[in-house]
Amino acid sequence: LLKPYKSVCIVGSGPAGFYTAQHLLKAHQNVQVDVYERLPVPFGLVRFGVAPDHPEVKNVINTFTQTAKHPRCSFYGNVNVGEDVSVDELQEAYHAIVLSYGAEGNRSVGVPGEDLPGVYSAKDFVGWYNGLPSCQELRPDLSCETAVILGQGNVALDVARILLSPLDALKKTDITQPALEALAQSRVCRVLIVGRRGPMQVASTIKELREMVNLPGTRPEMVAADFDGVAEALKDLPRPRKRLTELMLKTALEMPTEKEQERRKKASRIWGFRFFRSPVEILAEPGCNRVAGVRLAVNKLEGSGEKAQAVLTGEVEDVPCGLVISSIGYRSLPIDPTVPFDSRRAIVPNSMGRVHNAAGLYCSGWLKTGPTGVIATTMNSSFDTARSLLEDVESGKLDVSSAKPGSHMISSLLEKRGVKPVTFSDWEKIDDLETRRGEVSGKPREKILTVAAMLKVARG
């Protein structure tokens, strides 16, 4: 006789949610996994975070689709956990809950002027050009020549690349139509990417840096003095950091080849890193409520390597610009008062994905670790959470002796509350329409930009 299914519910359908589901389904023949997602469409940051010109990174969607179509997996989109249904109710219905809803808040810069028009968070800016419904009202003003990006991670480089990319390259991606139109009118031709520490602490990876260095129509503009002493320190660096730093040094200091000189001469757009700088104020135009520049404190480093700290020197400098994008990290938000939350670190406190002081509650992804790492990092961390859960089933720490109603109970609660979930086959209607719309203009897809329009297609 088959034992009753162990029913597990996953909140959030981004990479962390799907990788957790994948591992649970593969490792245990007797687990039913239900994935709840606030939006009508799945895949989280793979859809809304990955840069449009990185289609190869989005191939994981094929794996996630296989997981979603697994006979023991169900997808419920358009369900807002914490509002439409509470975590307590989920705990009544399921043996275990895995929270994987990511980091949708912004870390604030915490300086005067950050609320001025013309200042955006990278998360919202990325959401705007990637079609996240909540960011479609953003309509950033791109009528200035200089943009300053605060932060030097991969997201900062994505934003810089999108601002400076030739339109013809972007037209072949799944960037949204309104973003394409805005970029066609854009006058931004210089992007400065600002970091509080030095070249040896840059948070981006070599792939992203190489794309910037080779971006057609652009040339780099660095400050040679920022690289003092870097060449001497190279030999002690770990390999990935060493290769990244070598590429930066070469770009900043070496005499380019003739071909490269020719390319740079023709370039109409400029980008560059600015190191040892922290924002202290966003400056407004006199008598006008708009960004006119950024006041940066000049830092020096104490200590070396990853542990080096930026210390203020007391000097400041003003950089004129009309657009400021802060790319200093995403931040998780609490979902429900019953779930423990560490608001200082902005994570759910956990050990190996087991939520502290909350039996049957687990977490994976950025909610578990903070917003770091690439999709592969999230994959391994999510597999770890799934393992913790299955260990607790085996050891009896997680009580699975009685049957649980699972989605039957939740579905009837949602029906009473007038919430109609979107199934995975409903999503496939959206997917199909987006792909067909994309074919017309030679793009992989043309995204639907509002929840209302998504629901209309899903239910049509």
Disulfide bonds with the S-S distance in Angstrom:
none
